[in-house]
């Protein structure tokens, strides 16, 4: 089994440590998650935080292992509440760490539901401070073929290393 490698997070994904570090300077700012083209409602709750270690075999028979943290958001309207401050989010995560070991470099997945529609999985982009609000865009977490993804990454790496046009005798640089 491969060692746990949290370095395989997609480029547009952030991990828990990066999210928490980014929120440090904005503790009083409202934290608003955006998904499916809209913001979560001001009364949203963090209903669950869980950590898991996974071992798997991909479709190319390659063993995989990783850690992942799931943060469940319940997207509801509740009274006259406002979006939670970034500091409250951090406090909730700190409270979880009293009981559950959280790896700051772990893949971060958000589970979001309004209590009616089924929960959906999202990855988070880098938080952005805009008009006094910390905005975190969530994008659907797609399925993928890991052997194909690795092959494409290798091909892109080879292409990036090229310094000129291809020739008949050389594969890359002229």
N, C-alpha and C positions, 0 to 999 in steps of 0.2 A: 504494500500500500504506500502511495506517495505520502510524504510528510505533509502535515497541514500547511497549506500555502494560501494565505490570504492576499497574496500579491496578484492574484488573478482577477481581482475586481475590475469590472469594466471601467473604461476611462471616465465615463460620465457618472459613475457611482462614487459615493463617498462612504467612508466607514464611520463608526460611532465616535471614535476618538477625534477625527477631523470635525465632525458636526459639533461635538461638545466644545472643542477648542475655539471654533469659530463663534460660538454663542457667548463665550466668556466676556467679551467686551460689550455685549448688548443685552445684559441681564434683564433690563426693564422694558426692552422693546417687545411688542407683540410678536409671537411666532406663528406664522401662517403657512400652512402647507397647501400647495396647489396640485390638483389632480383632475384629470378629465376636463381641463380647460376652465376650472373654477376653484375658488378657495374653499377650504374646509369652513364649516359654519363656526361662528364664535363660541359655541358651547361644546366644541369637540373635547373628547376625553382620550387619555391614553389608558386603555382598558387592560393592556397586558404587555409585558416585556419578557421575552424568553430568549434563551441562548441555547444553541445546539451545536454538537459536533457531528458531522456527517461523513460517512464513508460510502462510496458508490463505485459502480462500474459503468463507464459511459458506453455509447453505442459502438465504439471501436475497441471494446474490451480493455480499456485503460482504467486502472484504478485511480480514484480521486478521493481526496479528503479535504475538508474545509470546516471552518467555524462560521456560524451565521447568527446574527441577532435580529430578532423580529420585534418590531414595535407596532402594536395594534392601535389604530385610531378609529374611534367611534365618531362619525361625522354627524352630529345632531345639533339642533337648536335647543338651547335650554335657558329659559328665562331671558334676563337681560345681560347675560354674561358677555364678556369680551374675549378675544383670542388670548390664550394663556401667554404670559411673559416668558421669554427665553429662559430666565432664571428658574421659573417653576418647572419647566421641562427638565433642566439640569438637576433640580432637586429630586424630581421623580426618578431619574436615572440613578442618582446617588443612592436613593432609598433602595432601589432594586439591587444595587451592588452590595448592600448589607446582607443579602440573602442568596444572590445568584452571581457567579463569577462571569463578568462581562469582559471580553477581549476587545479592546479599543480598535484593533486592526481587523476585526471580523467583518465579513460582508454584512451590509445593513439592508434589511428588507422591511418595508412598511406594508402592513395589512390594513386595508381601509374598507369600511362599510358604513352605510347610513342606518344599519339595523334592519333594512328591508331587502336591499340588493345583496347578493352574495359578496363575501369578502374577496378583494382582489389584491394582487401583489404588485408592489411598486418599488423602484429604486430611487434614491434621492440624489439630486444634483447639489452642487456647492451652494450653500446659503448666500443670499444677496440681501444687503441692507438697502431698502428703498423707502423713502418718505417716513423714516422712523420705524419701519416694520422689517422684521427678518422674514424673508420669503424663501421657502424651500420648495422647489418644483419636484414633483414625483412623476416618474414616467413608468408605464407598465413594464413589468419584468417579463421579457419574452423567453420562450424556450429556445434552445440552440443545440447545435450538434458540436460538441467540444472538439472532436478530431478535426472537423472542417474549420472551426474557429482557429485552432492552433496552426493549421496549414495556411489559412489566409494571413494570419499574423506573420508567419515566416516569409510568405511571398511579399507582403508589404514591407517587411524589414529588408529583404533583398532589393526591392525596388528603390527603397529610400537610400540604400548604400550605393546605388549606381551614380556614377559621376559623368556620364555622357551617353550617347546613343549606343545601341547594341551593334555589334558587327557580326559577320558570318562566322568568324573564328572565336570570338570572345562573347561570353554570355551577358556582359554588362558594360563595362567601361571600354571606350575606344582608345 
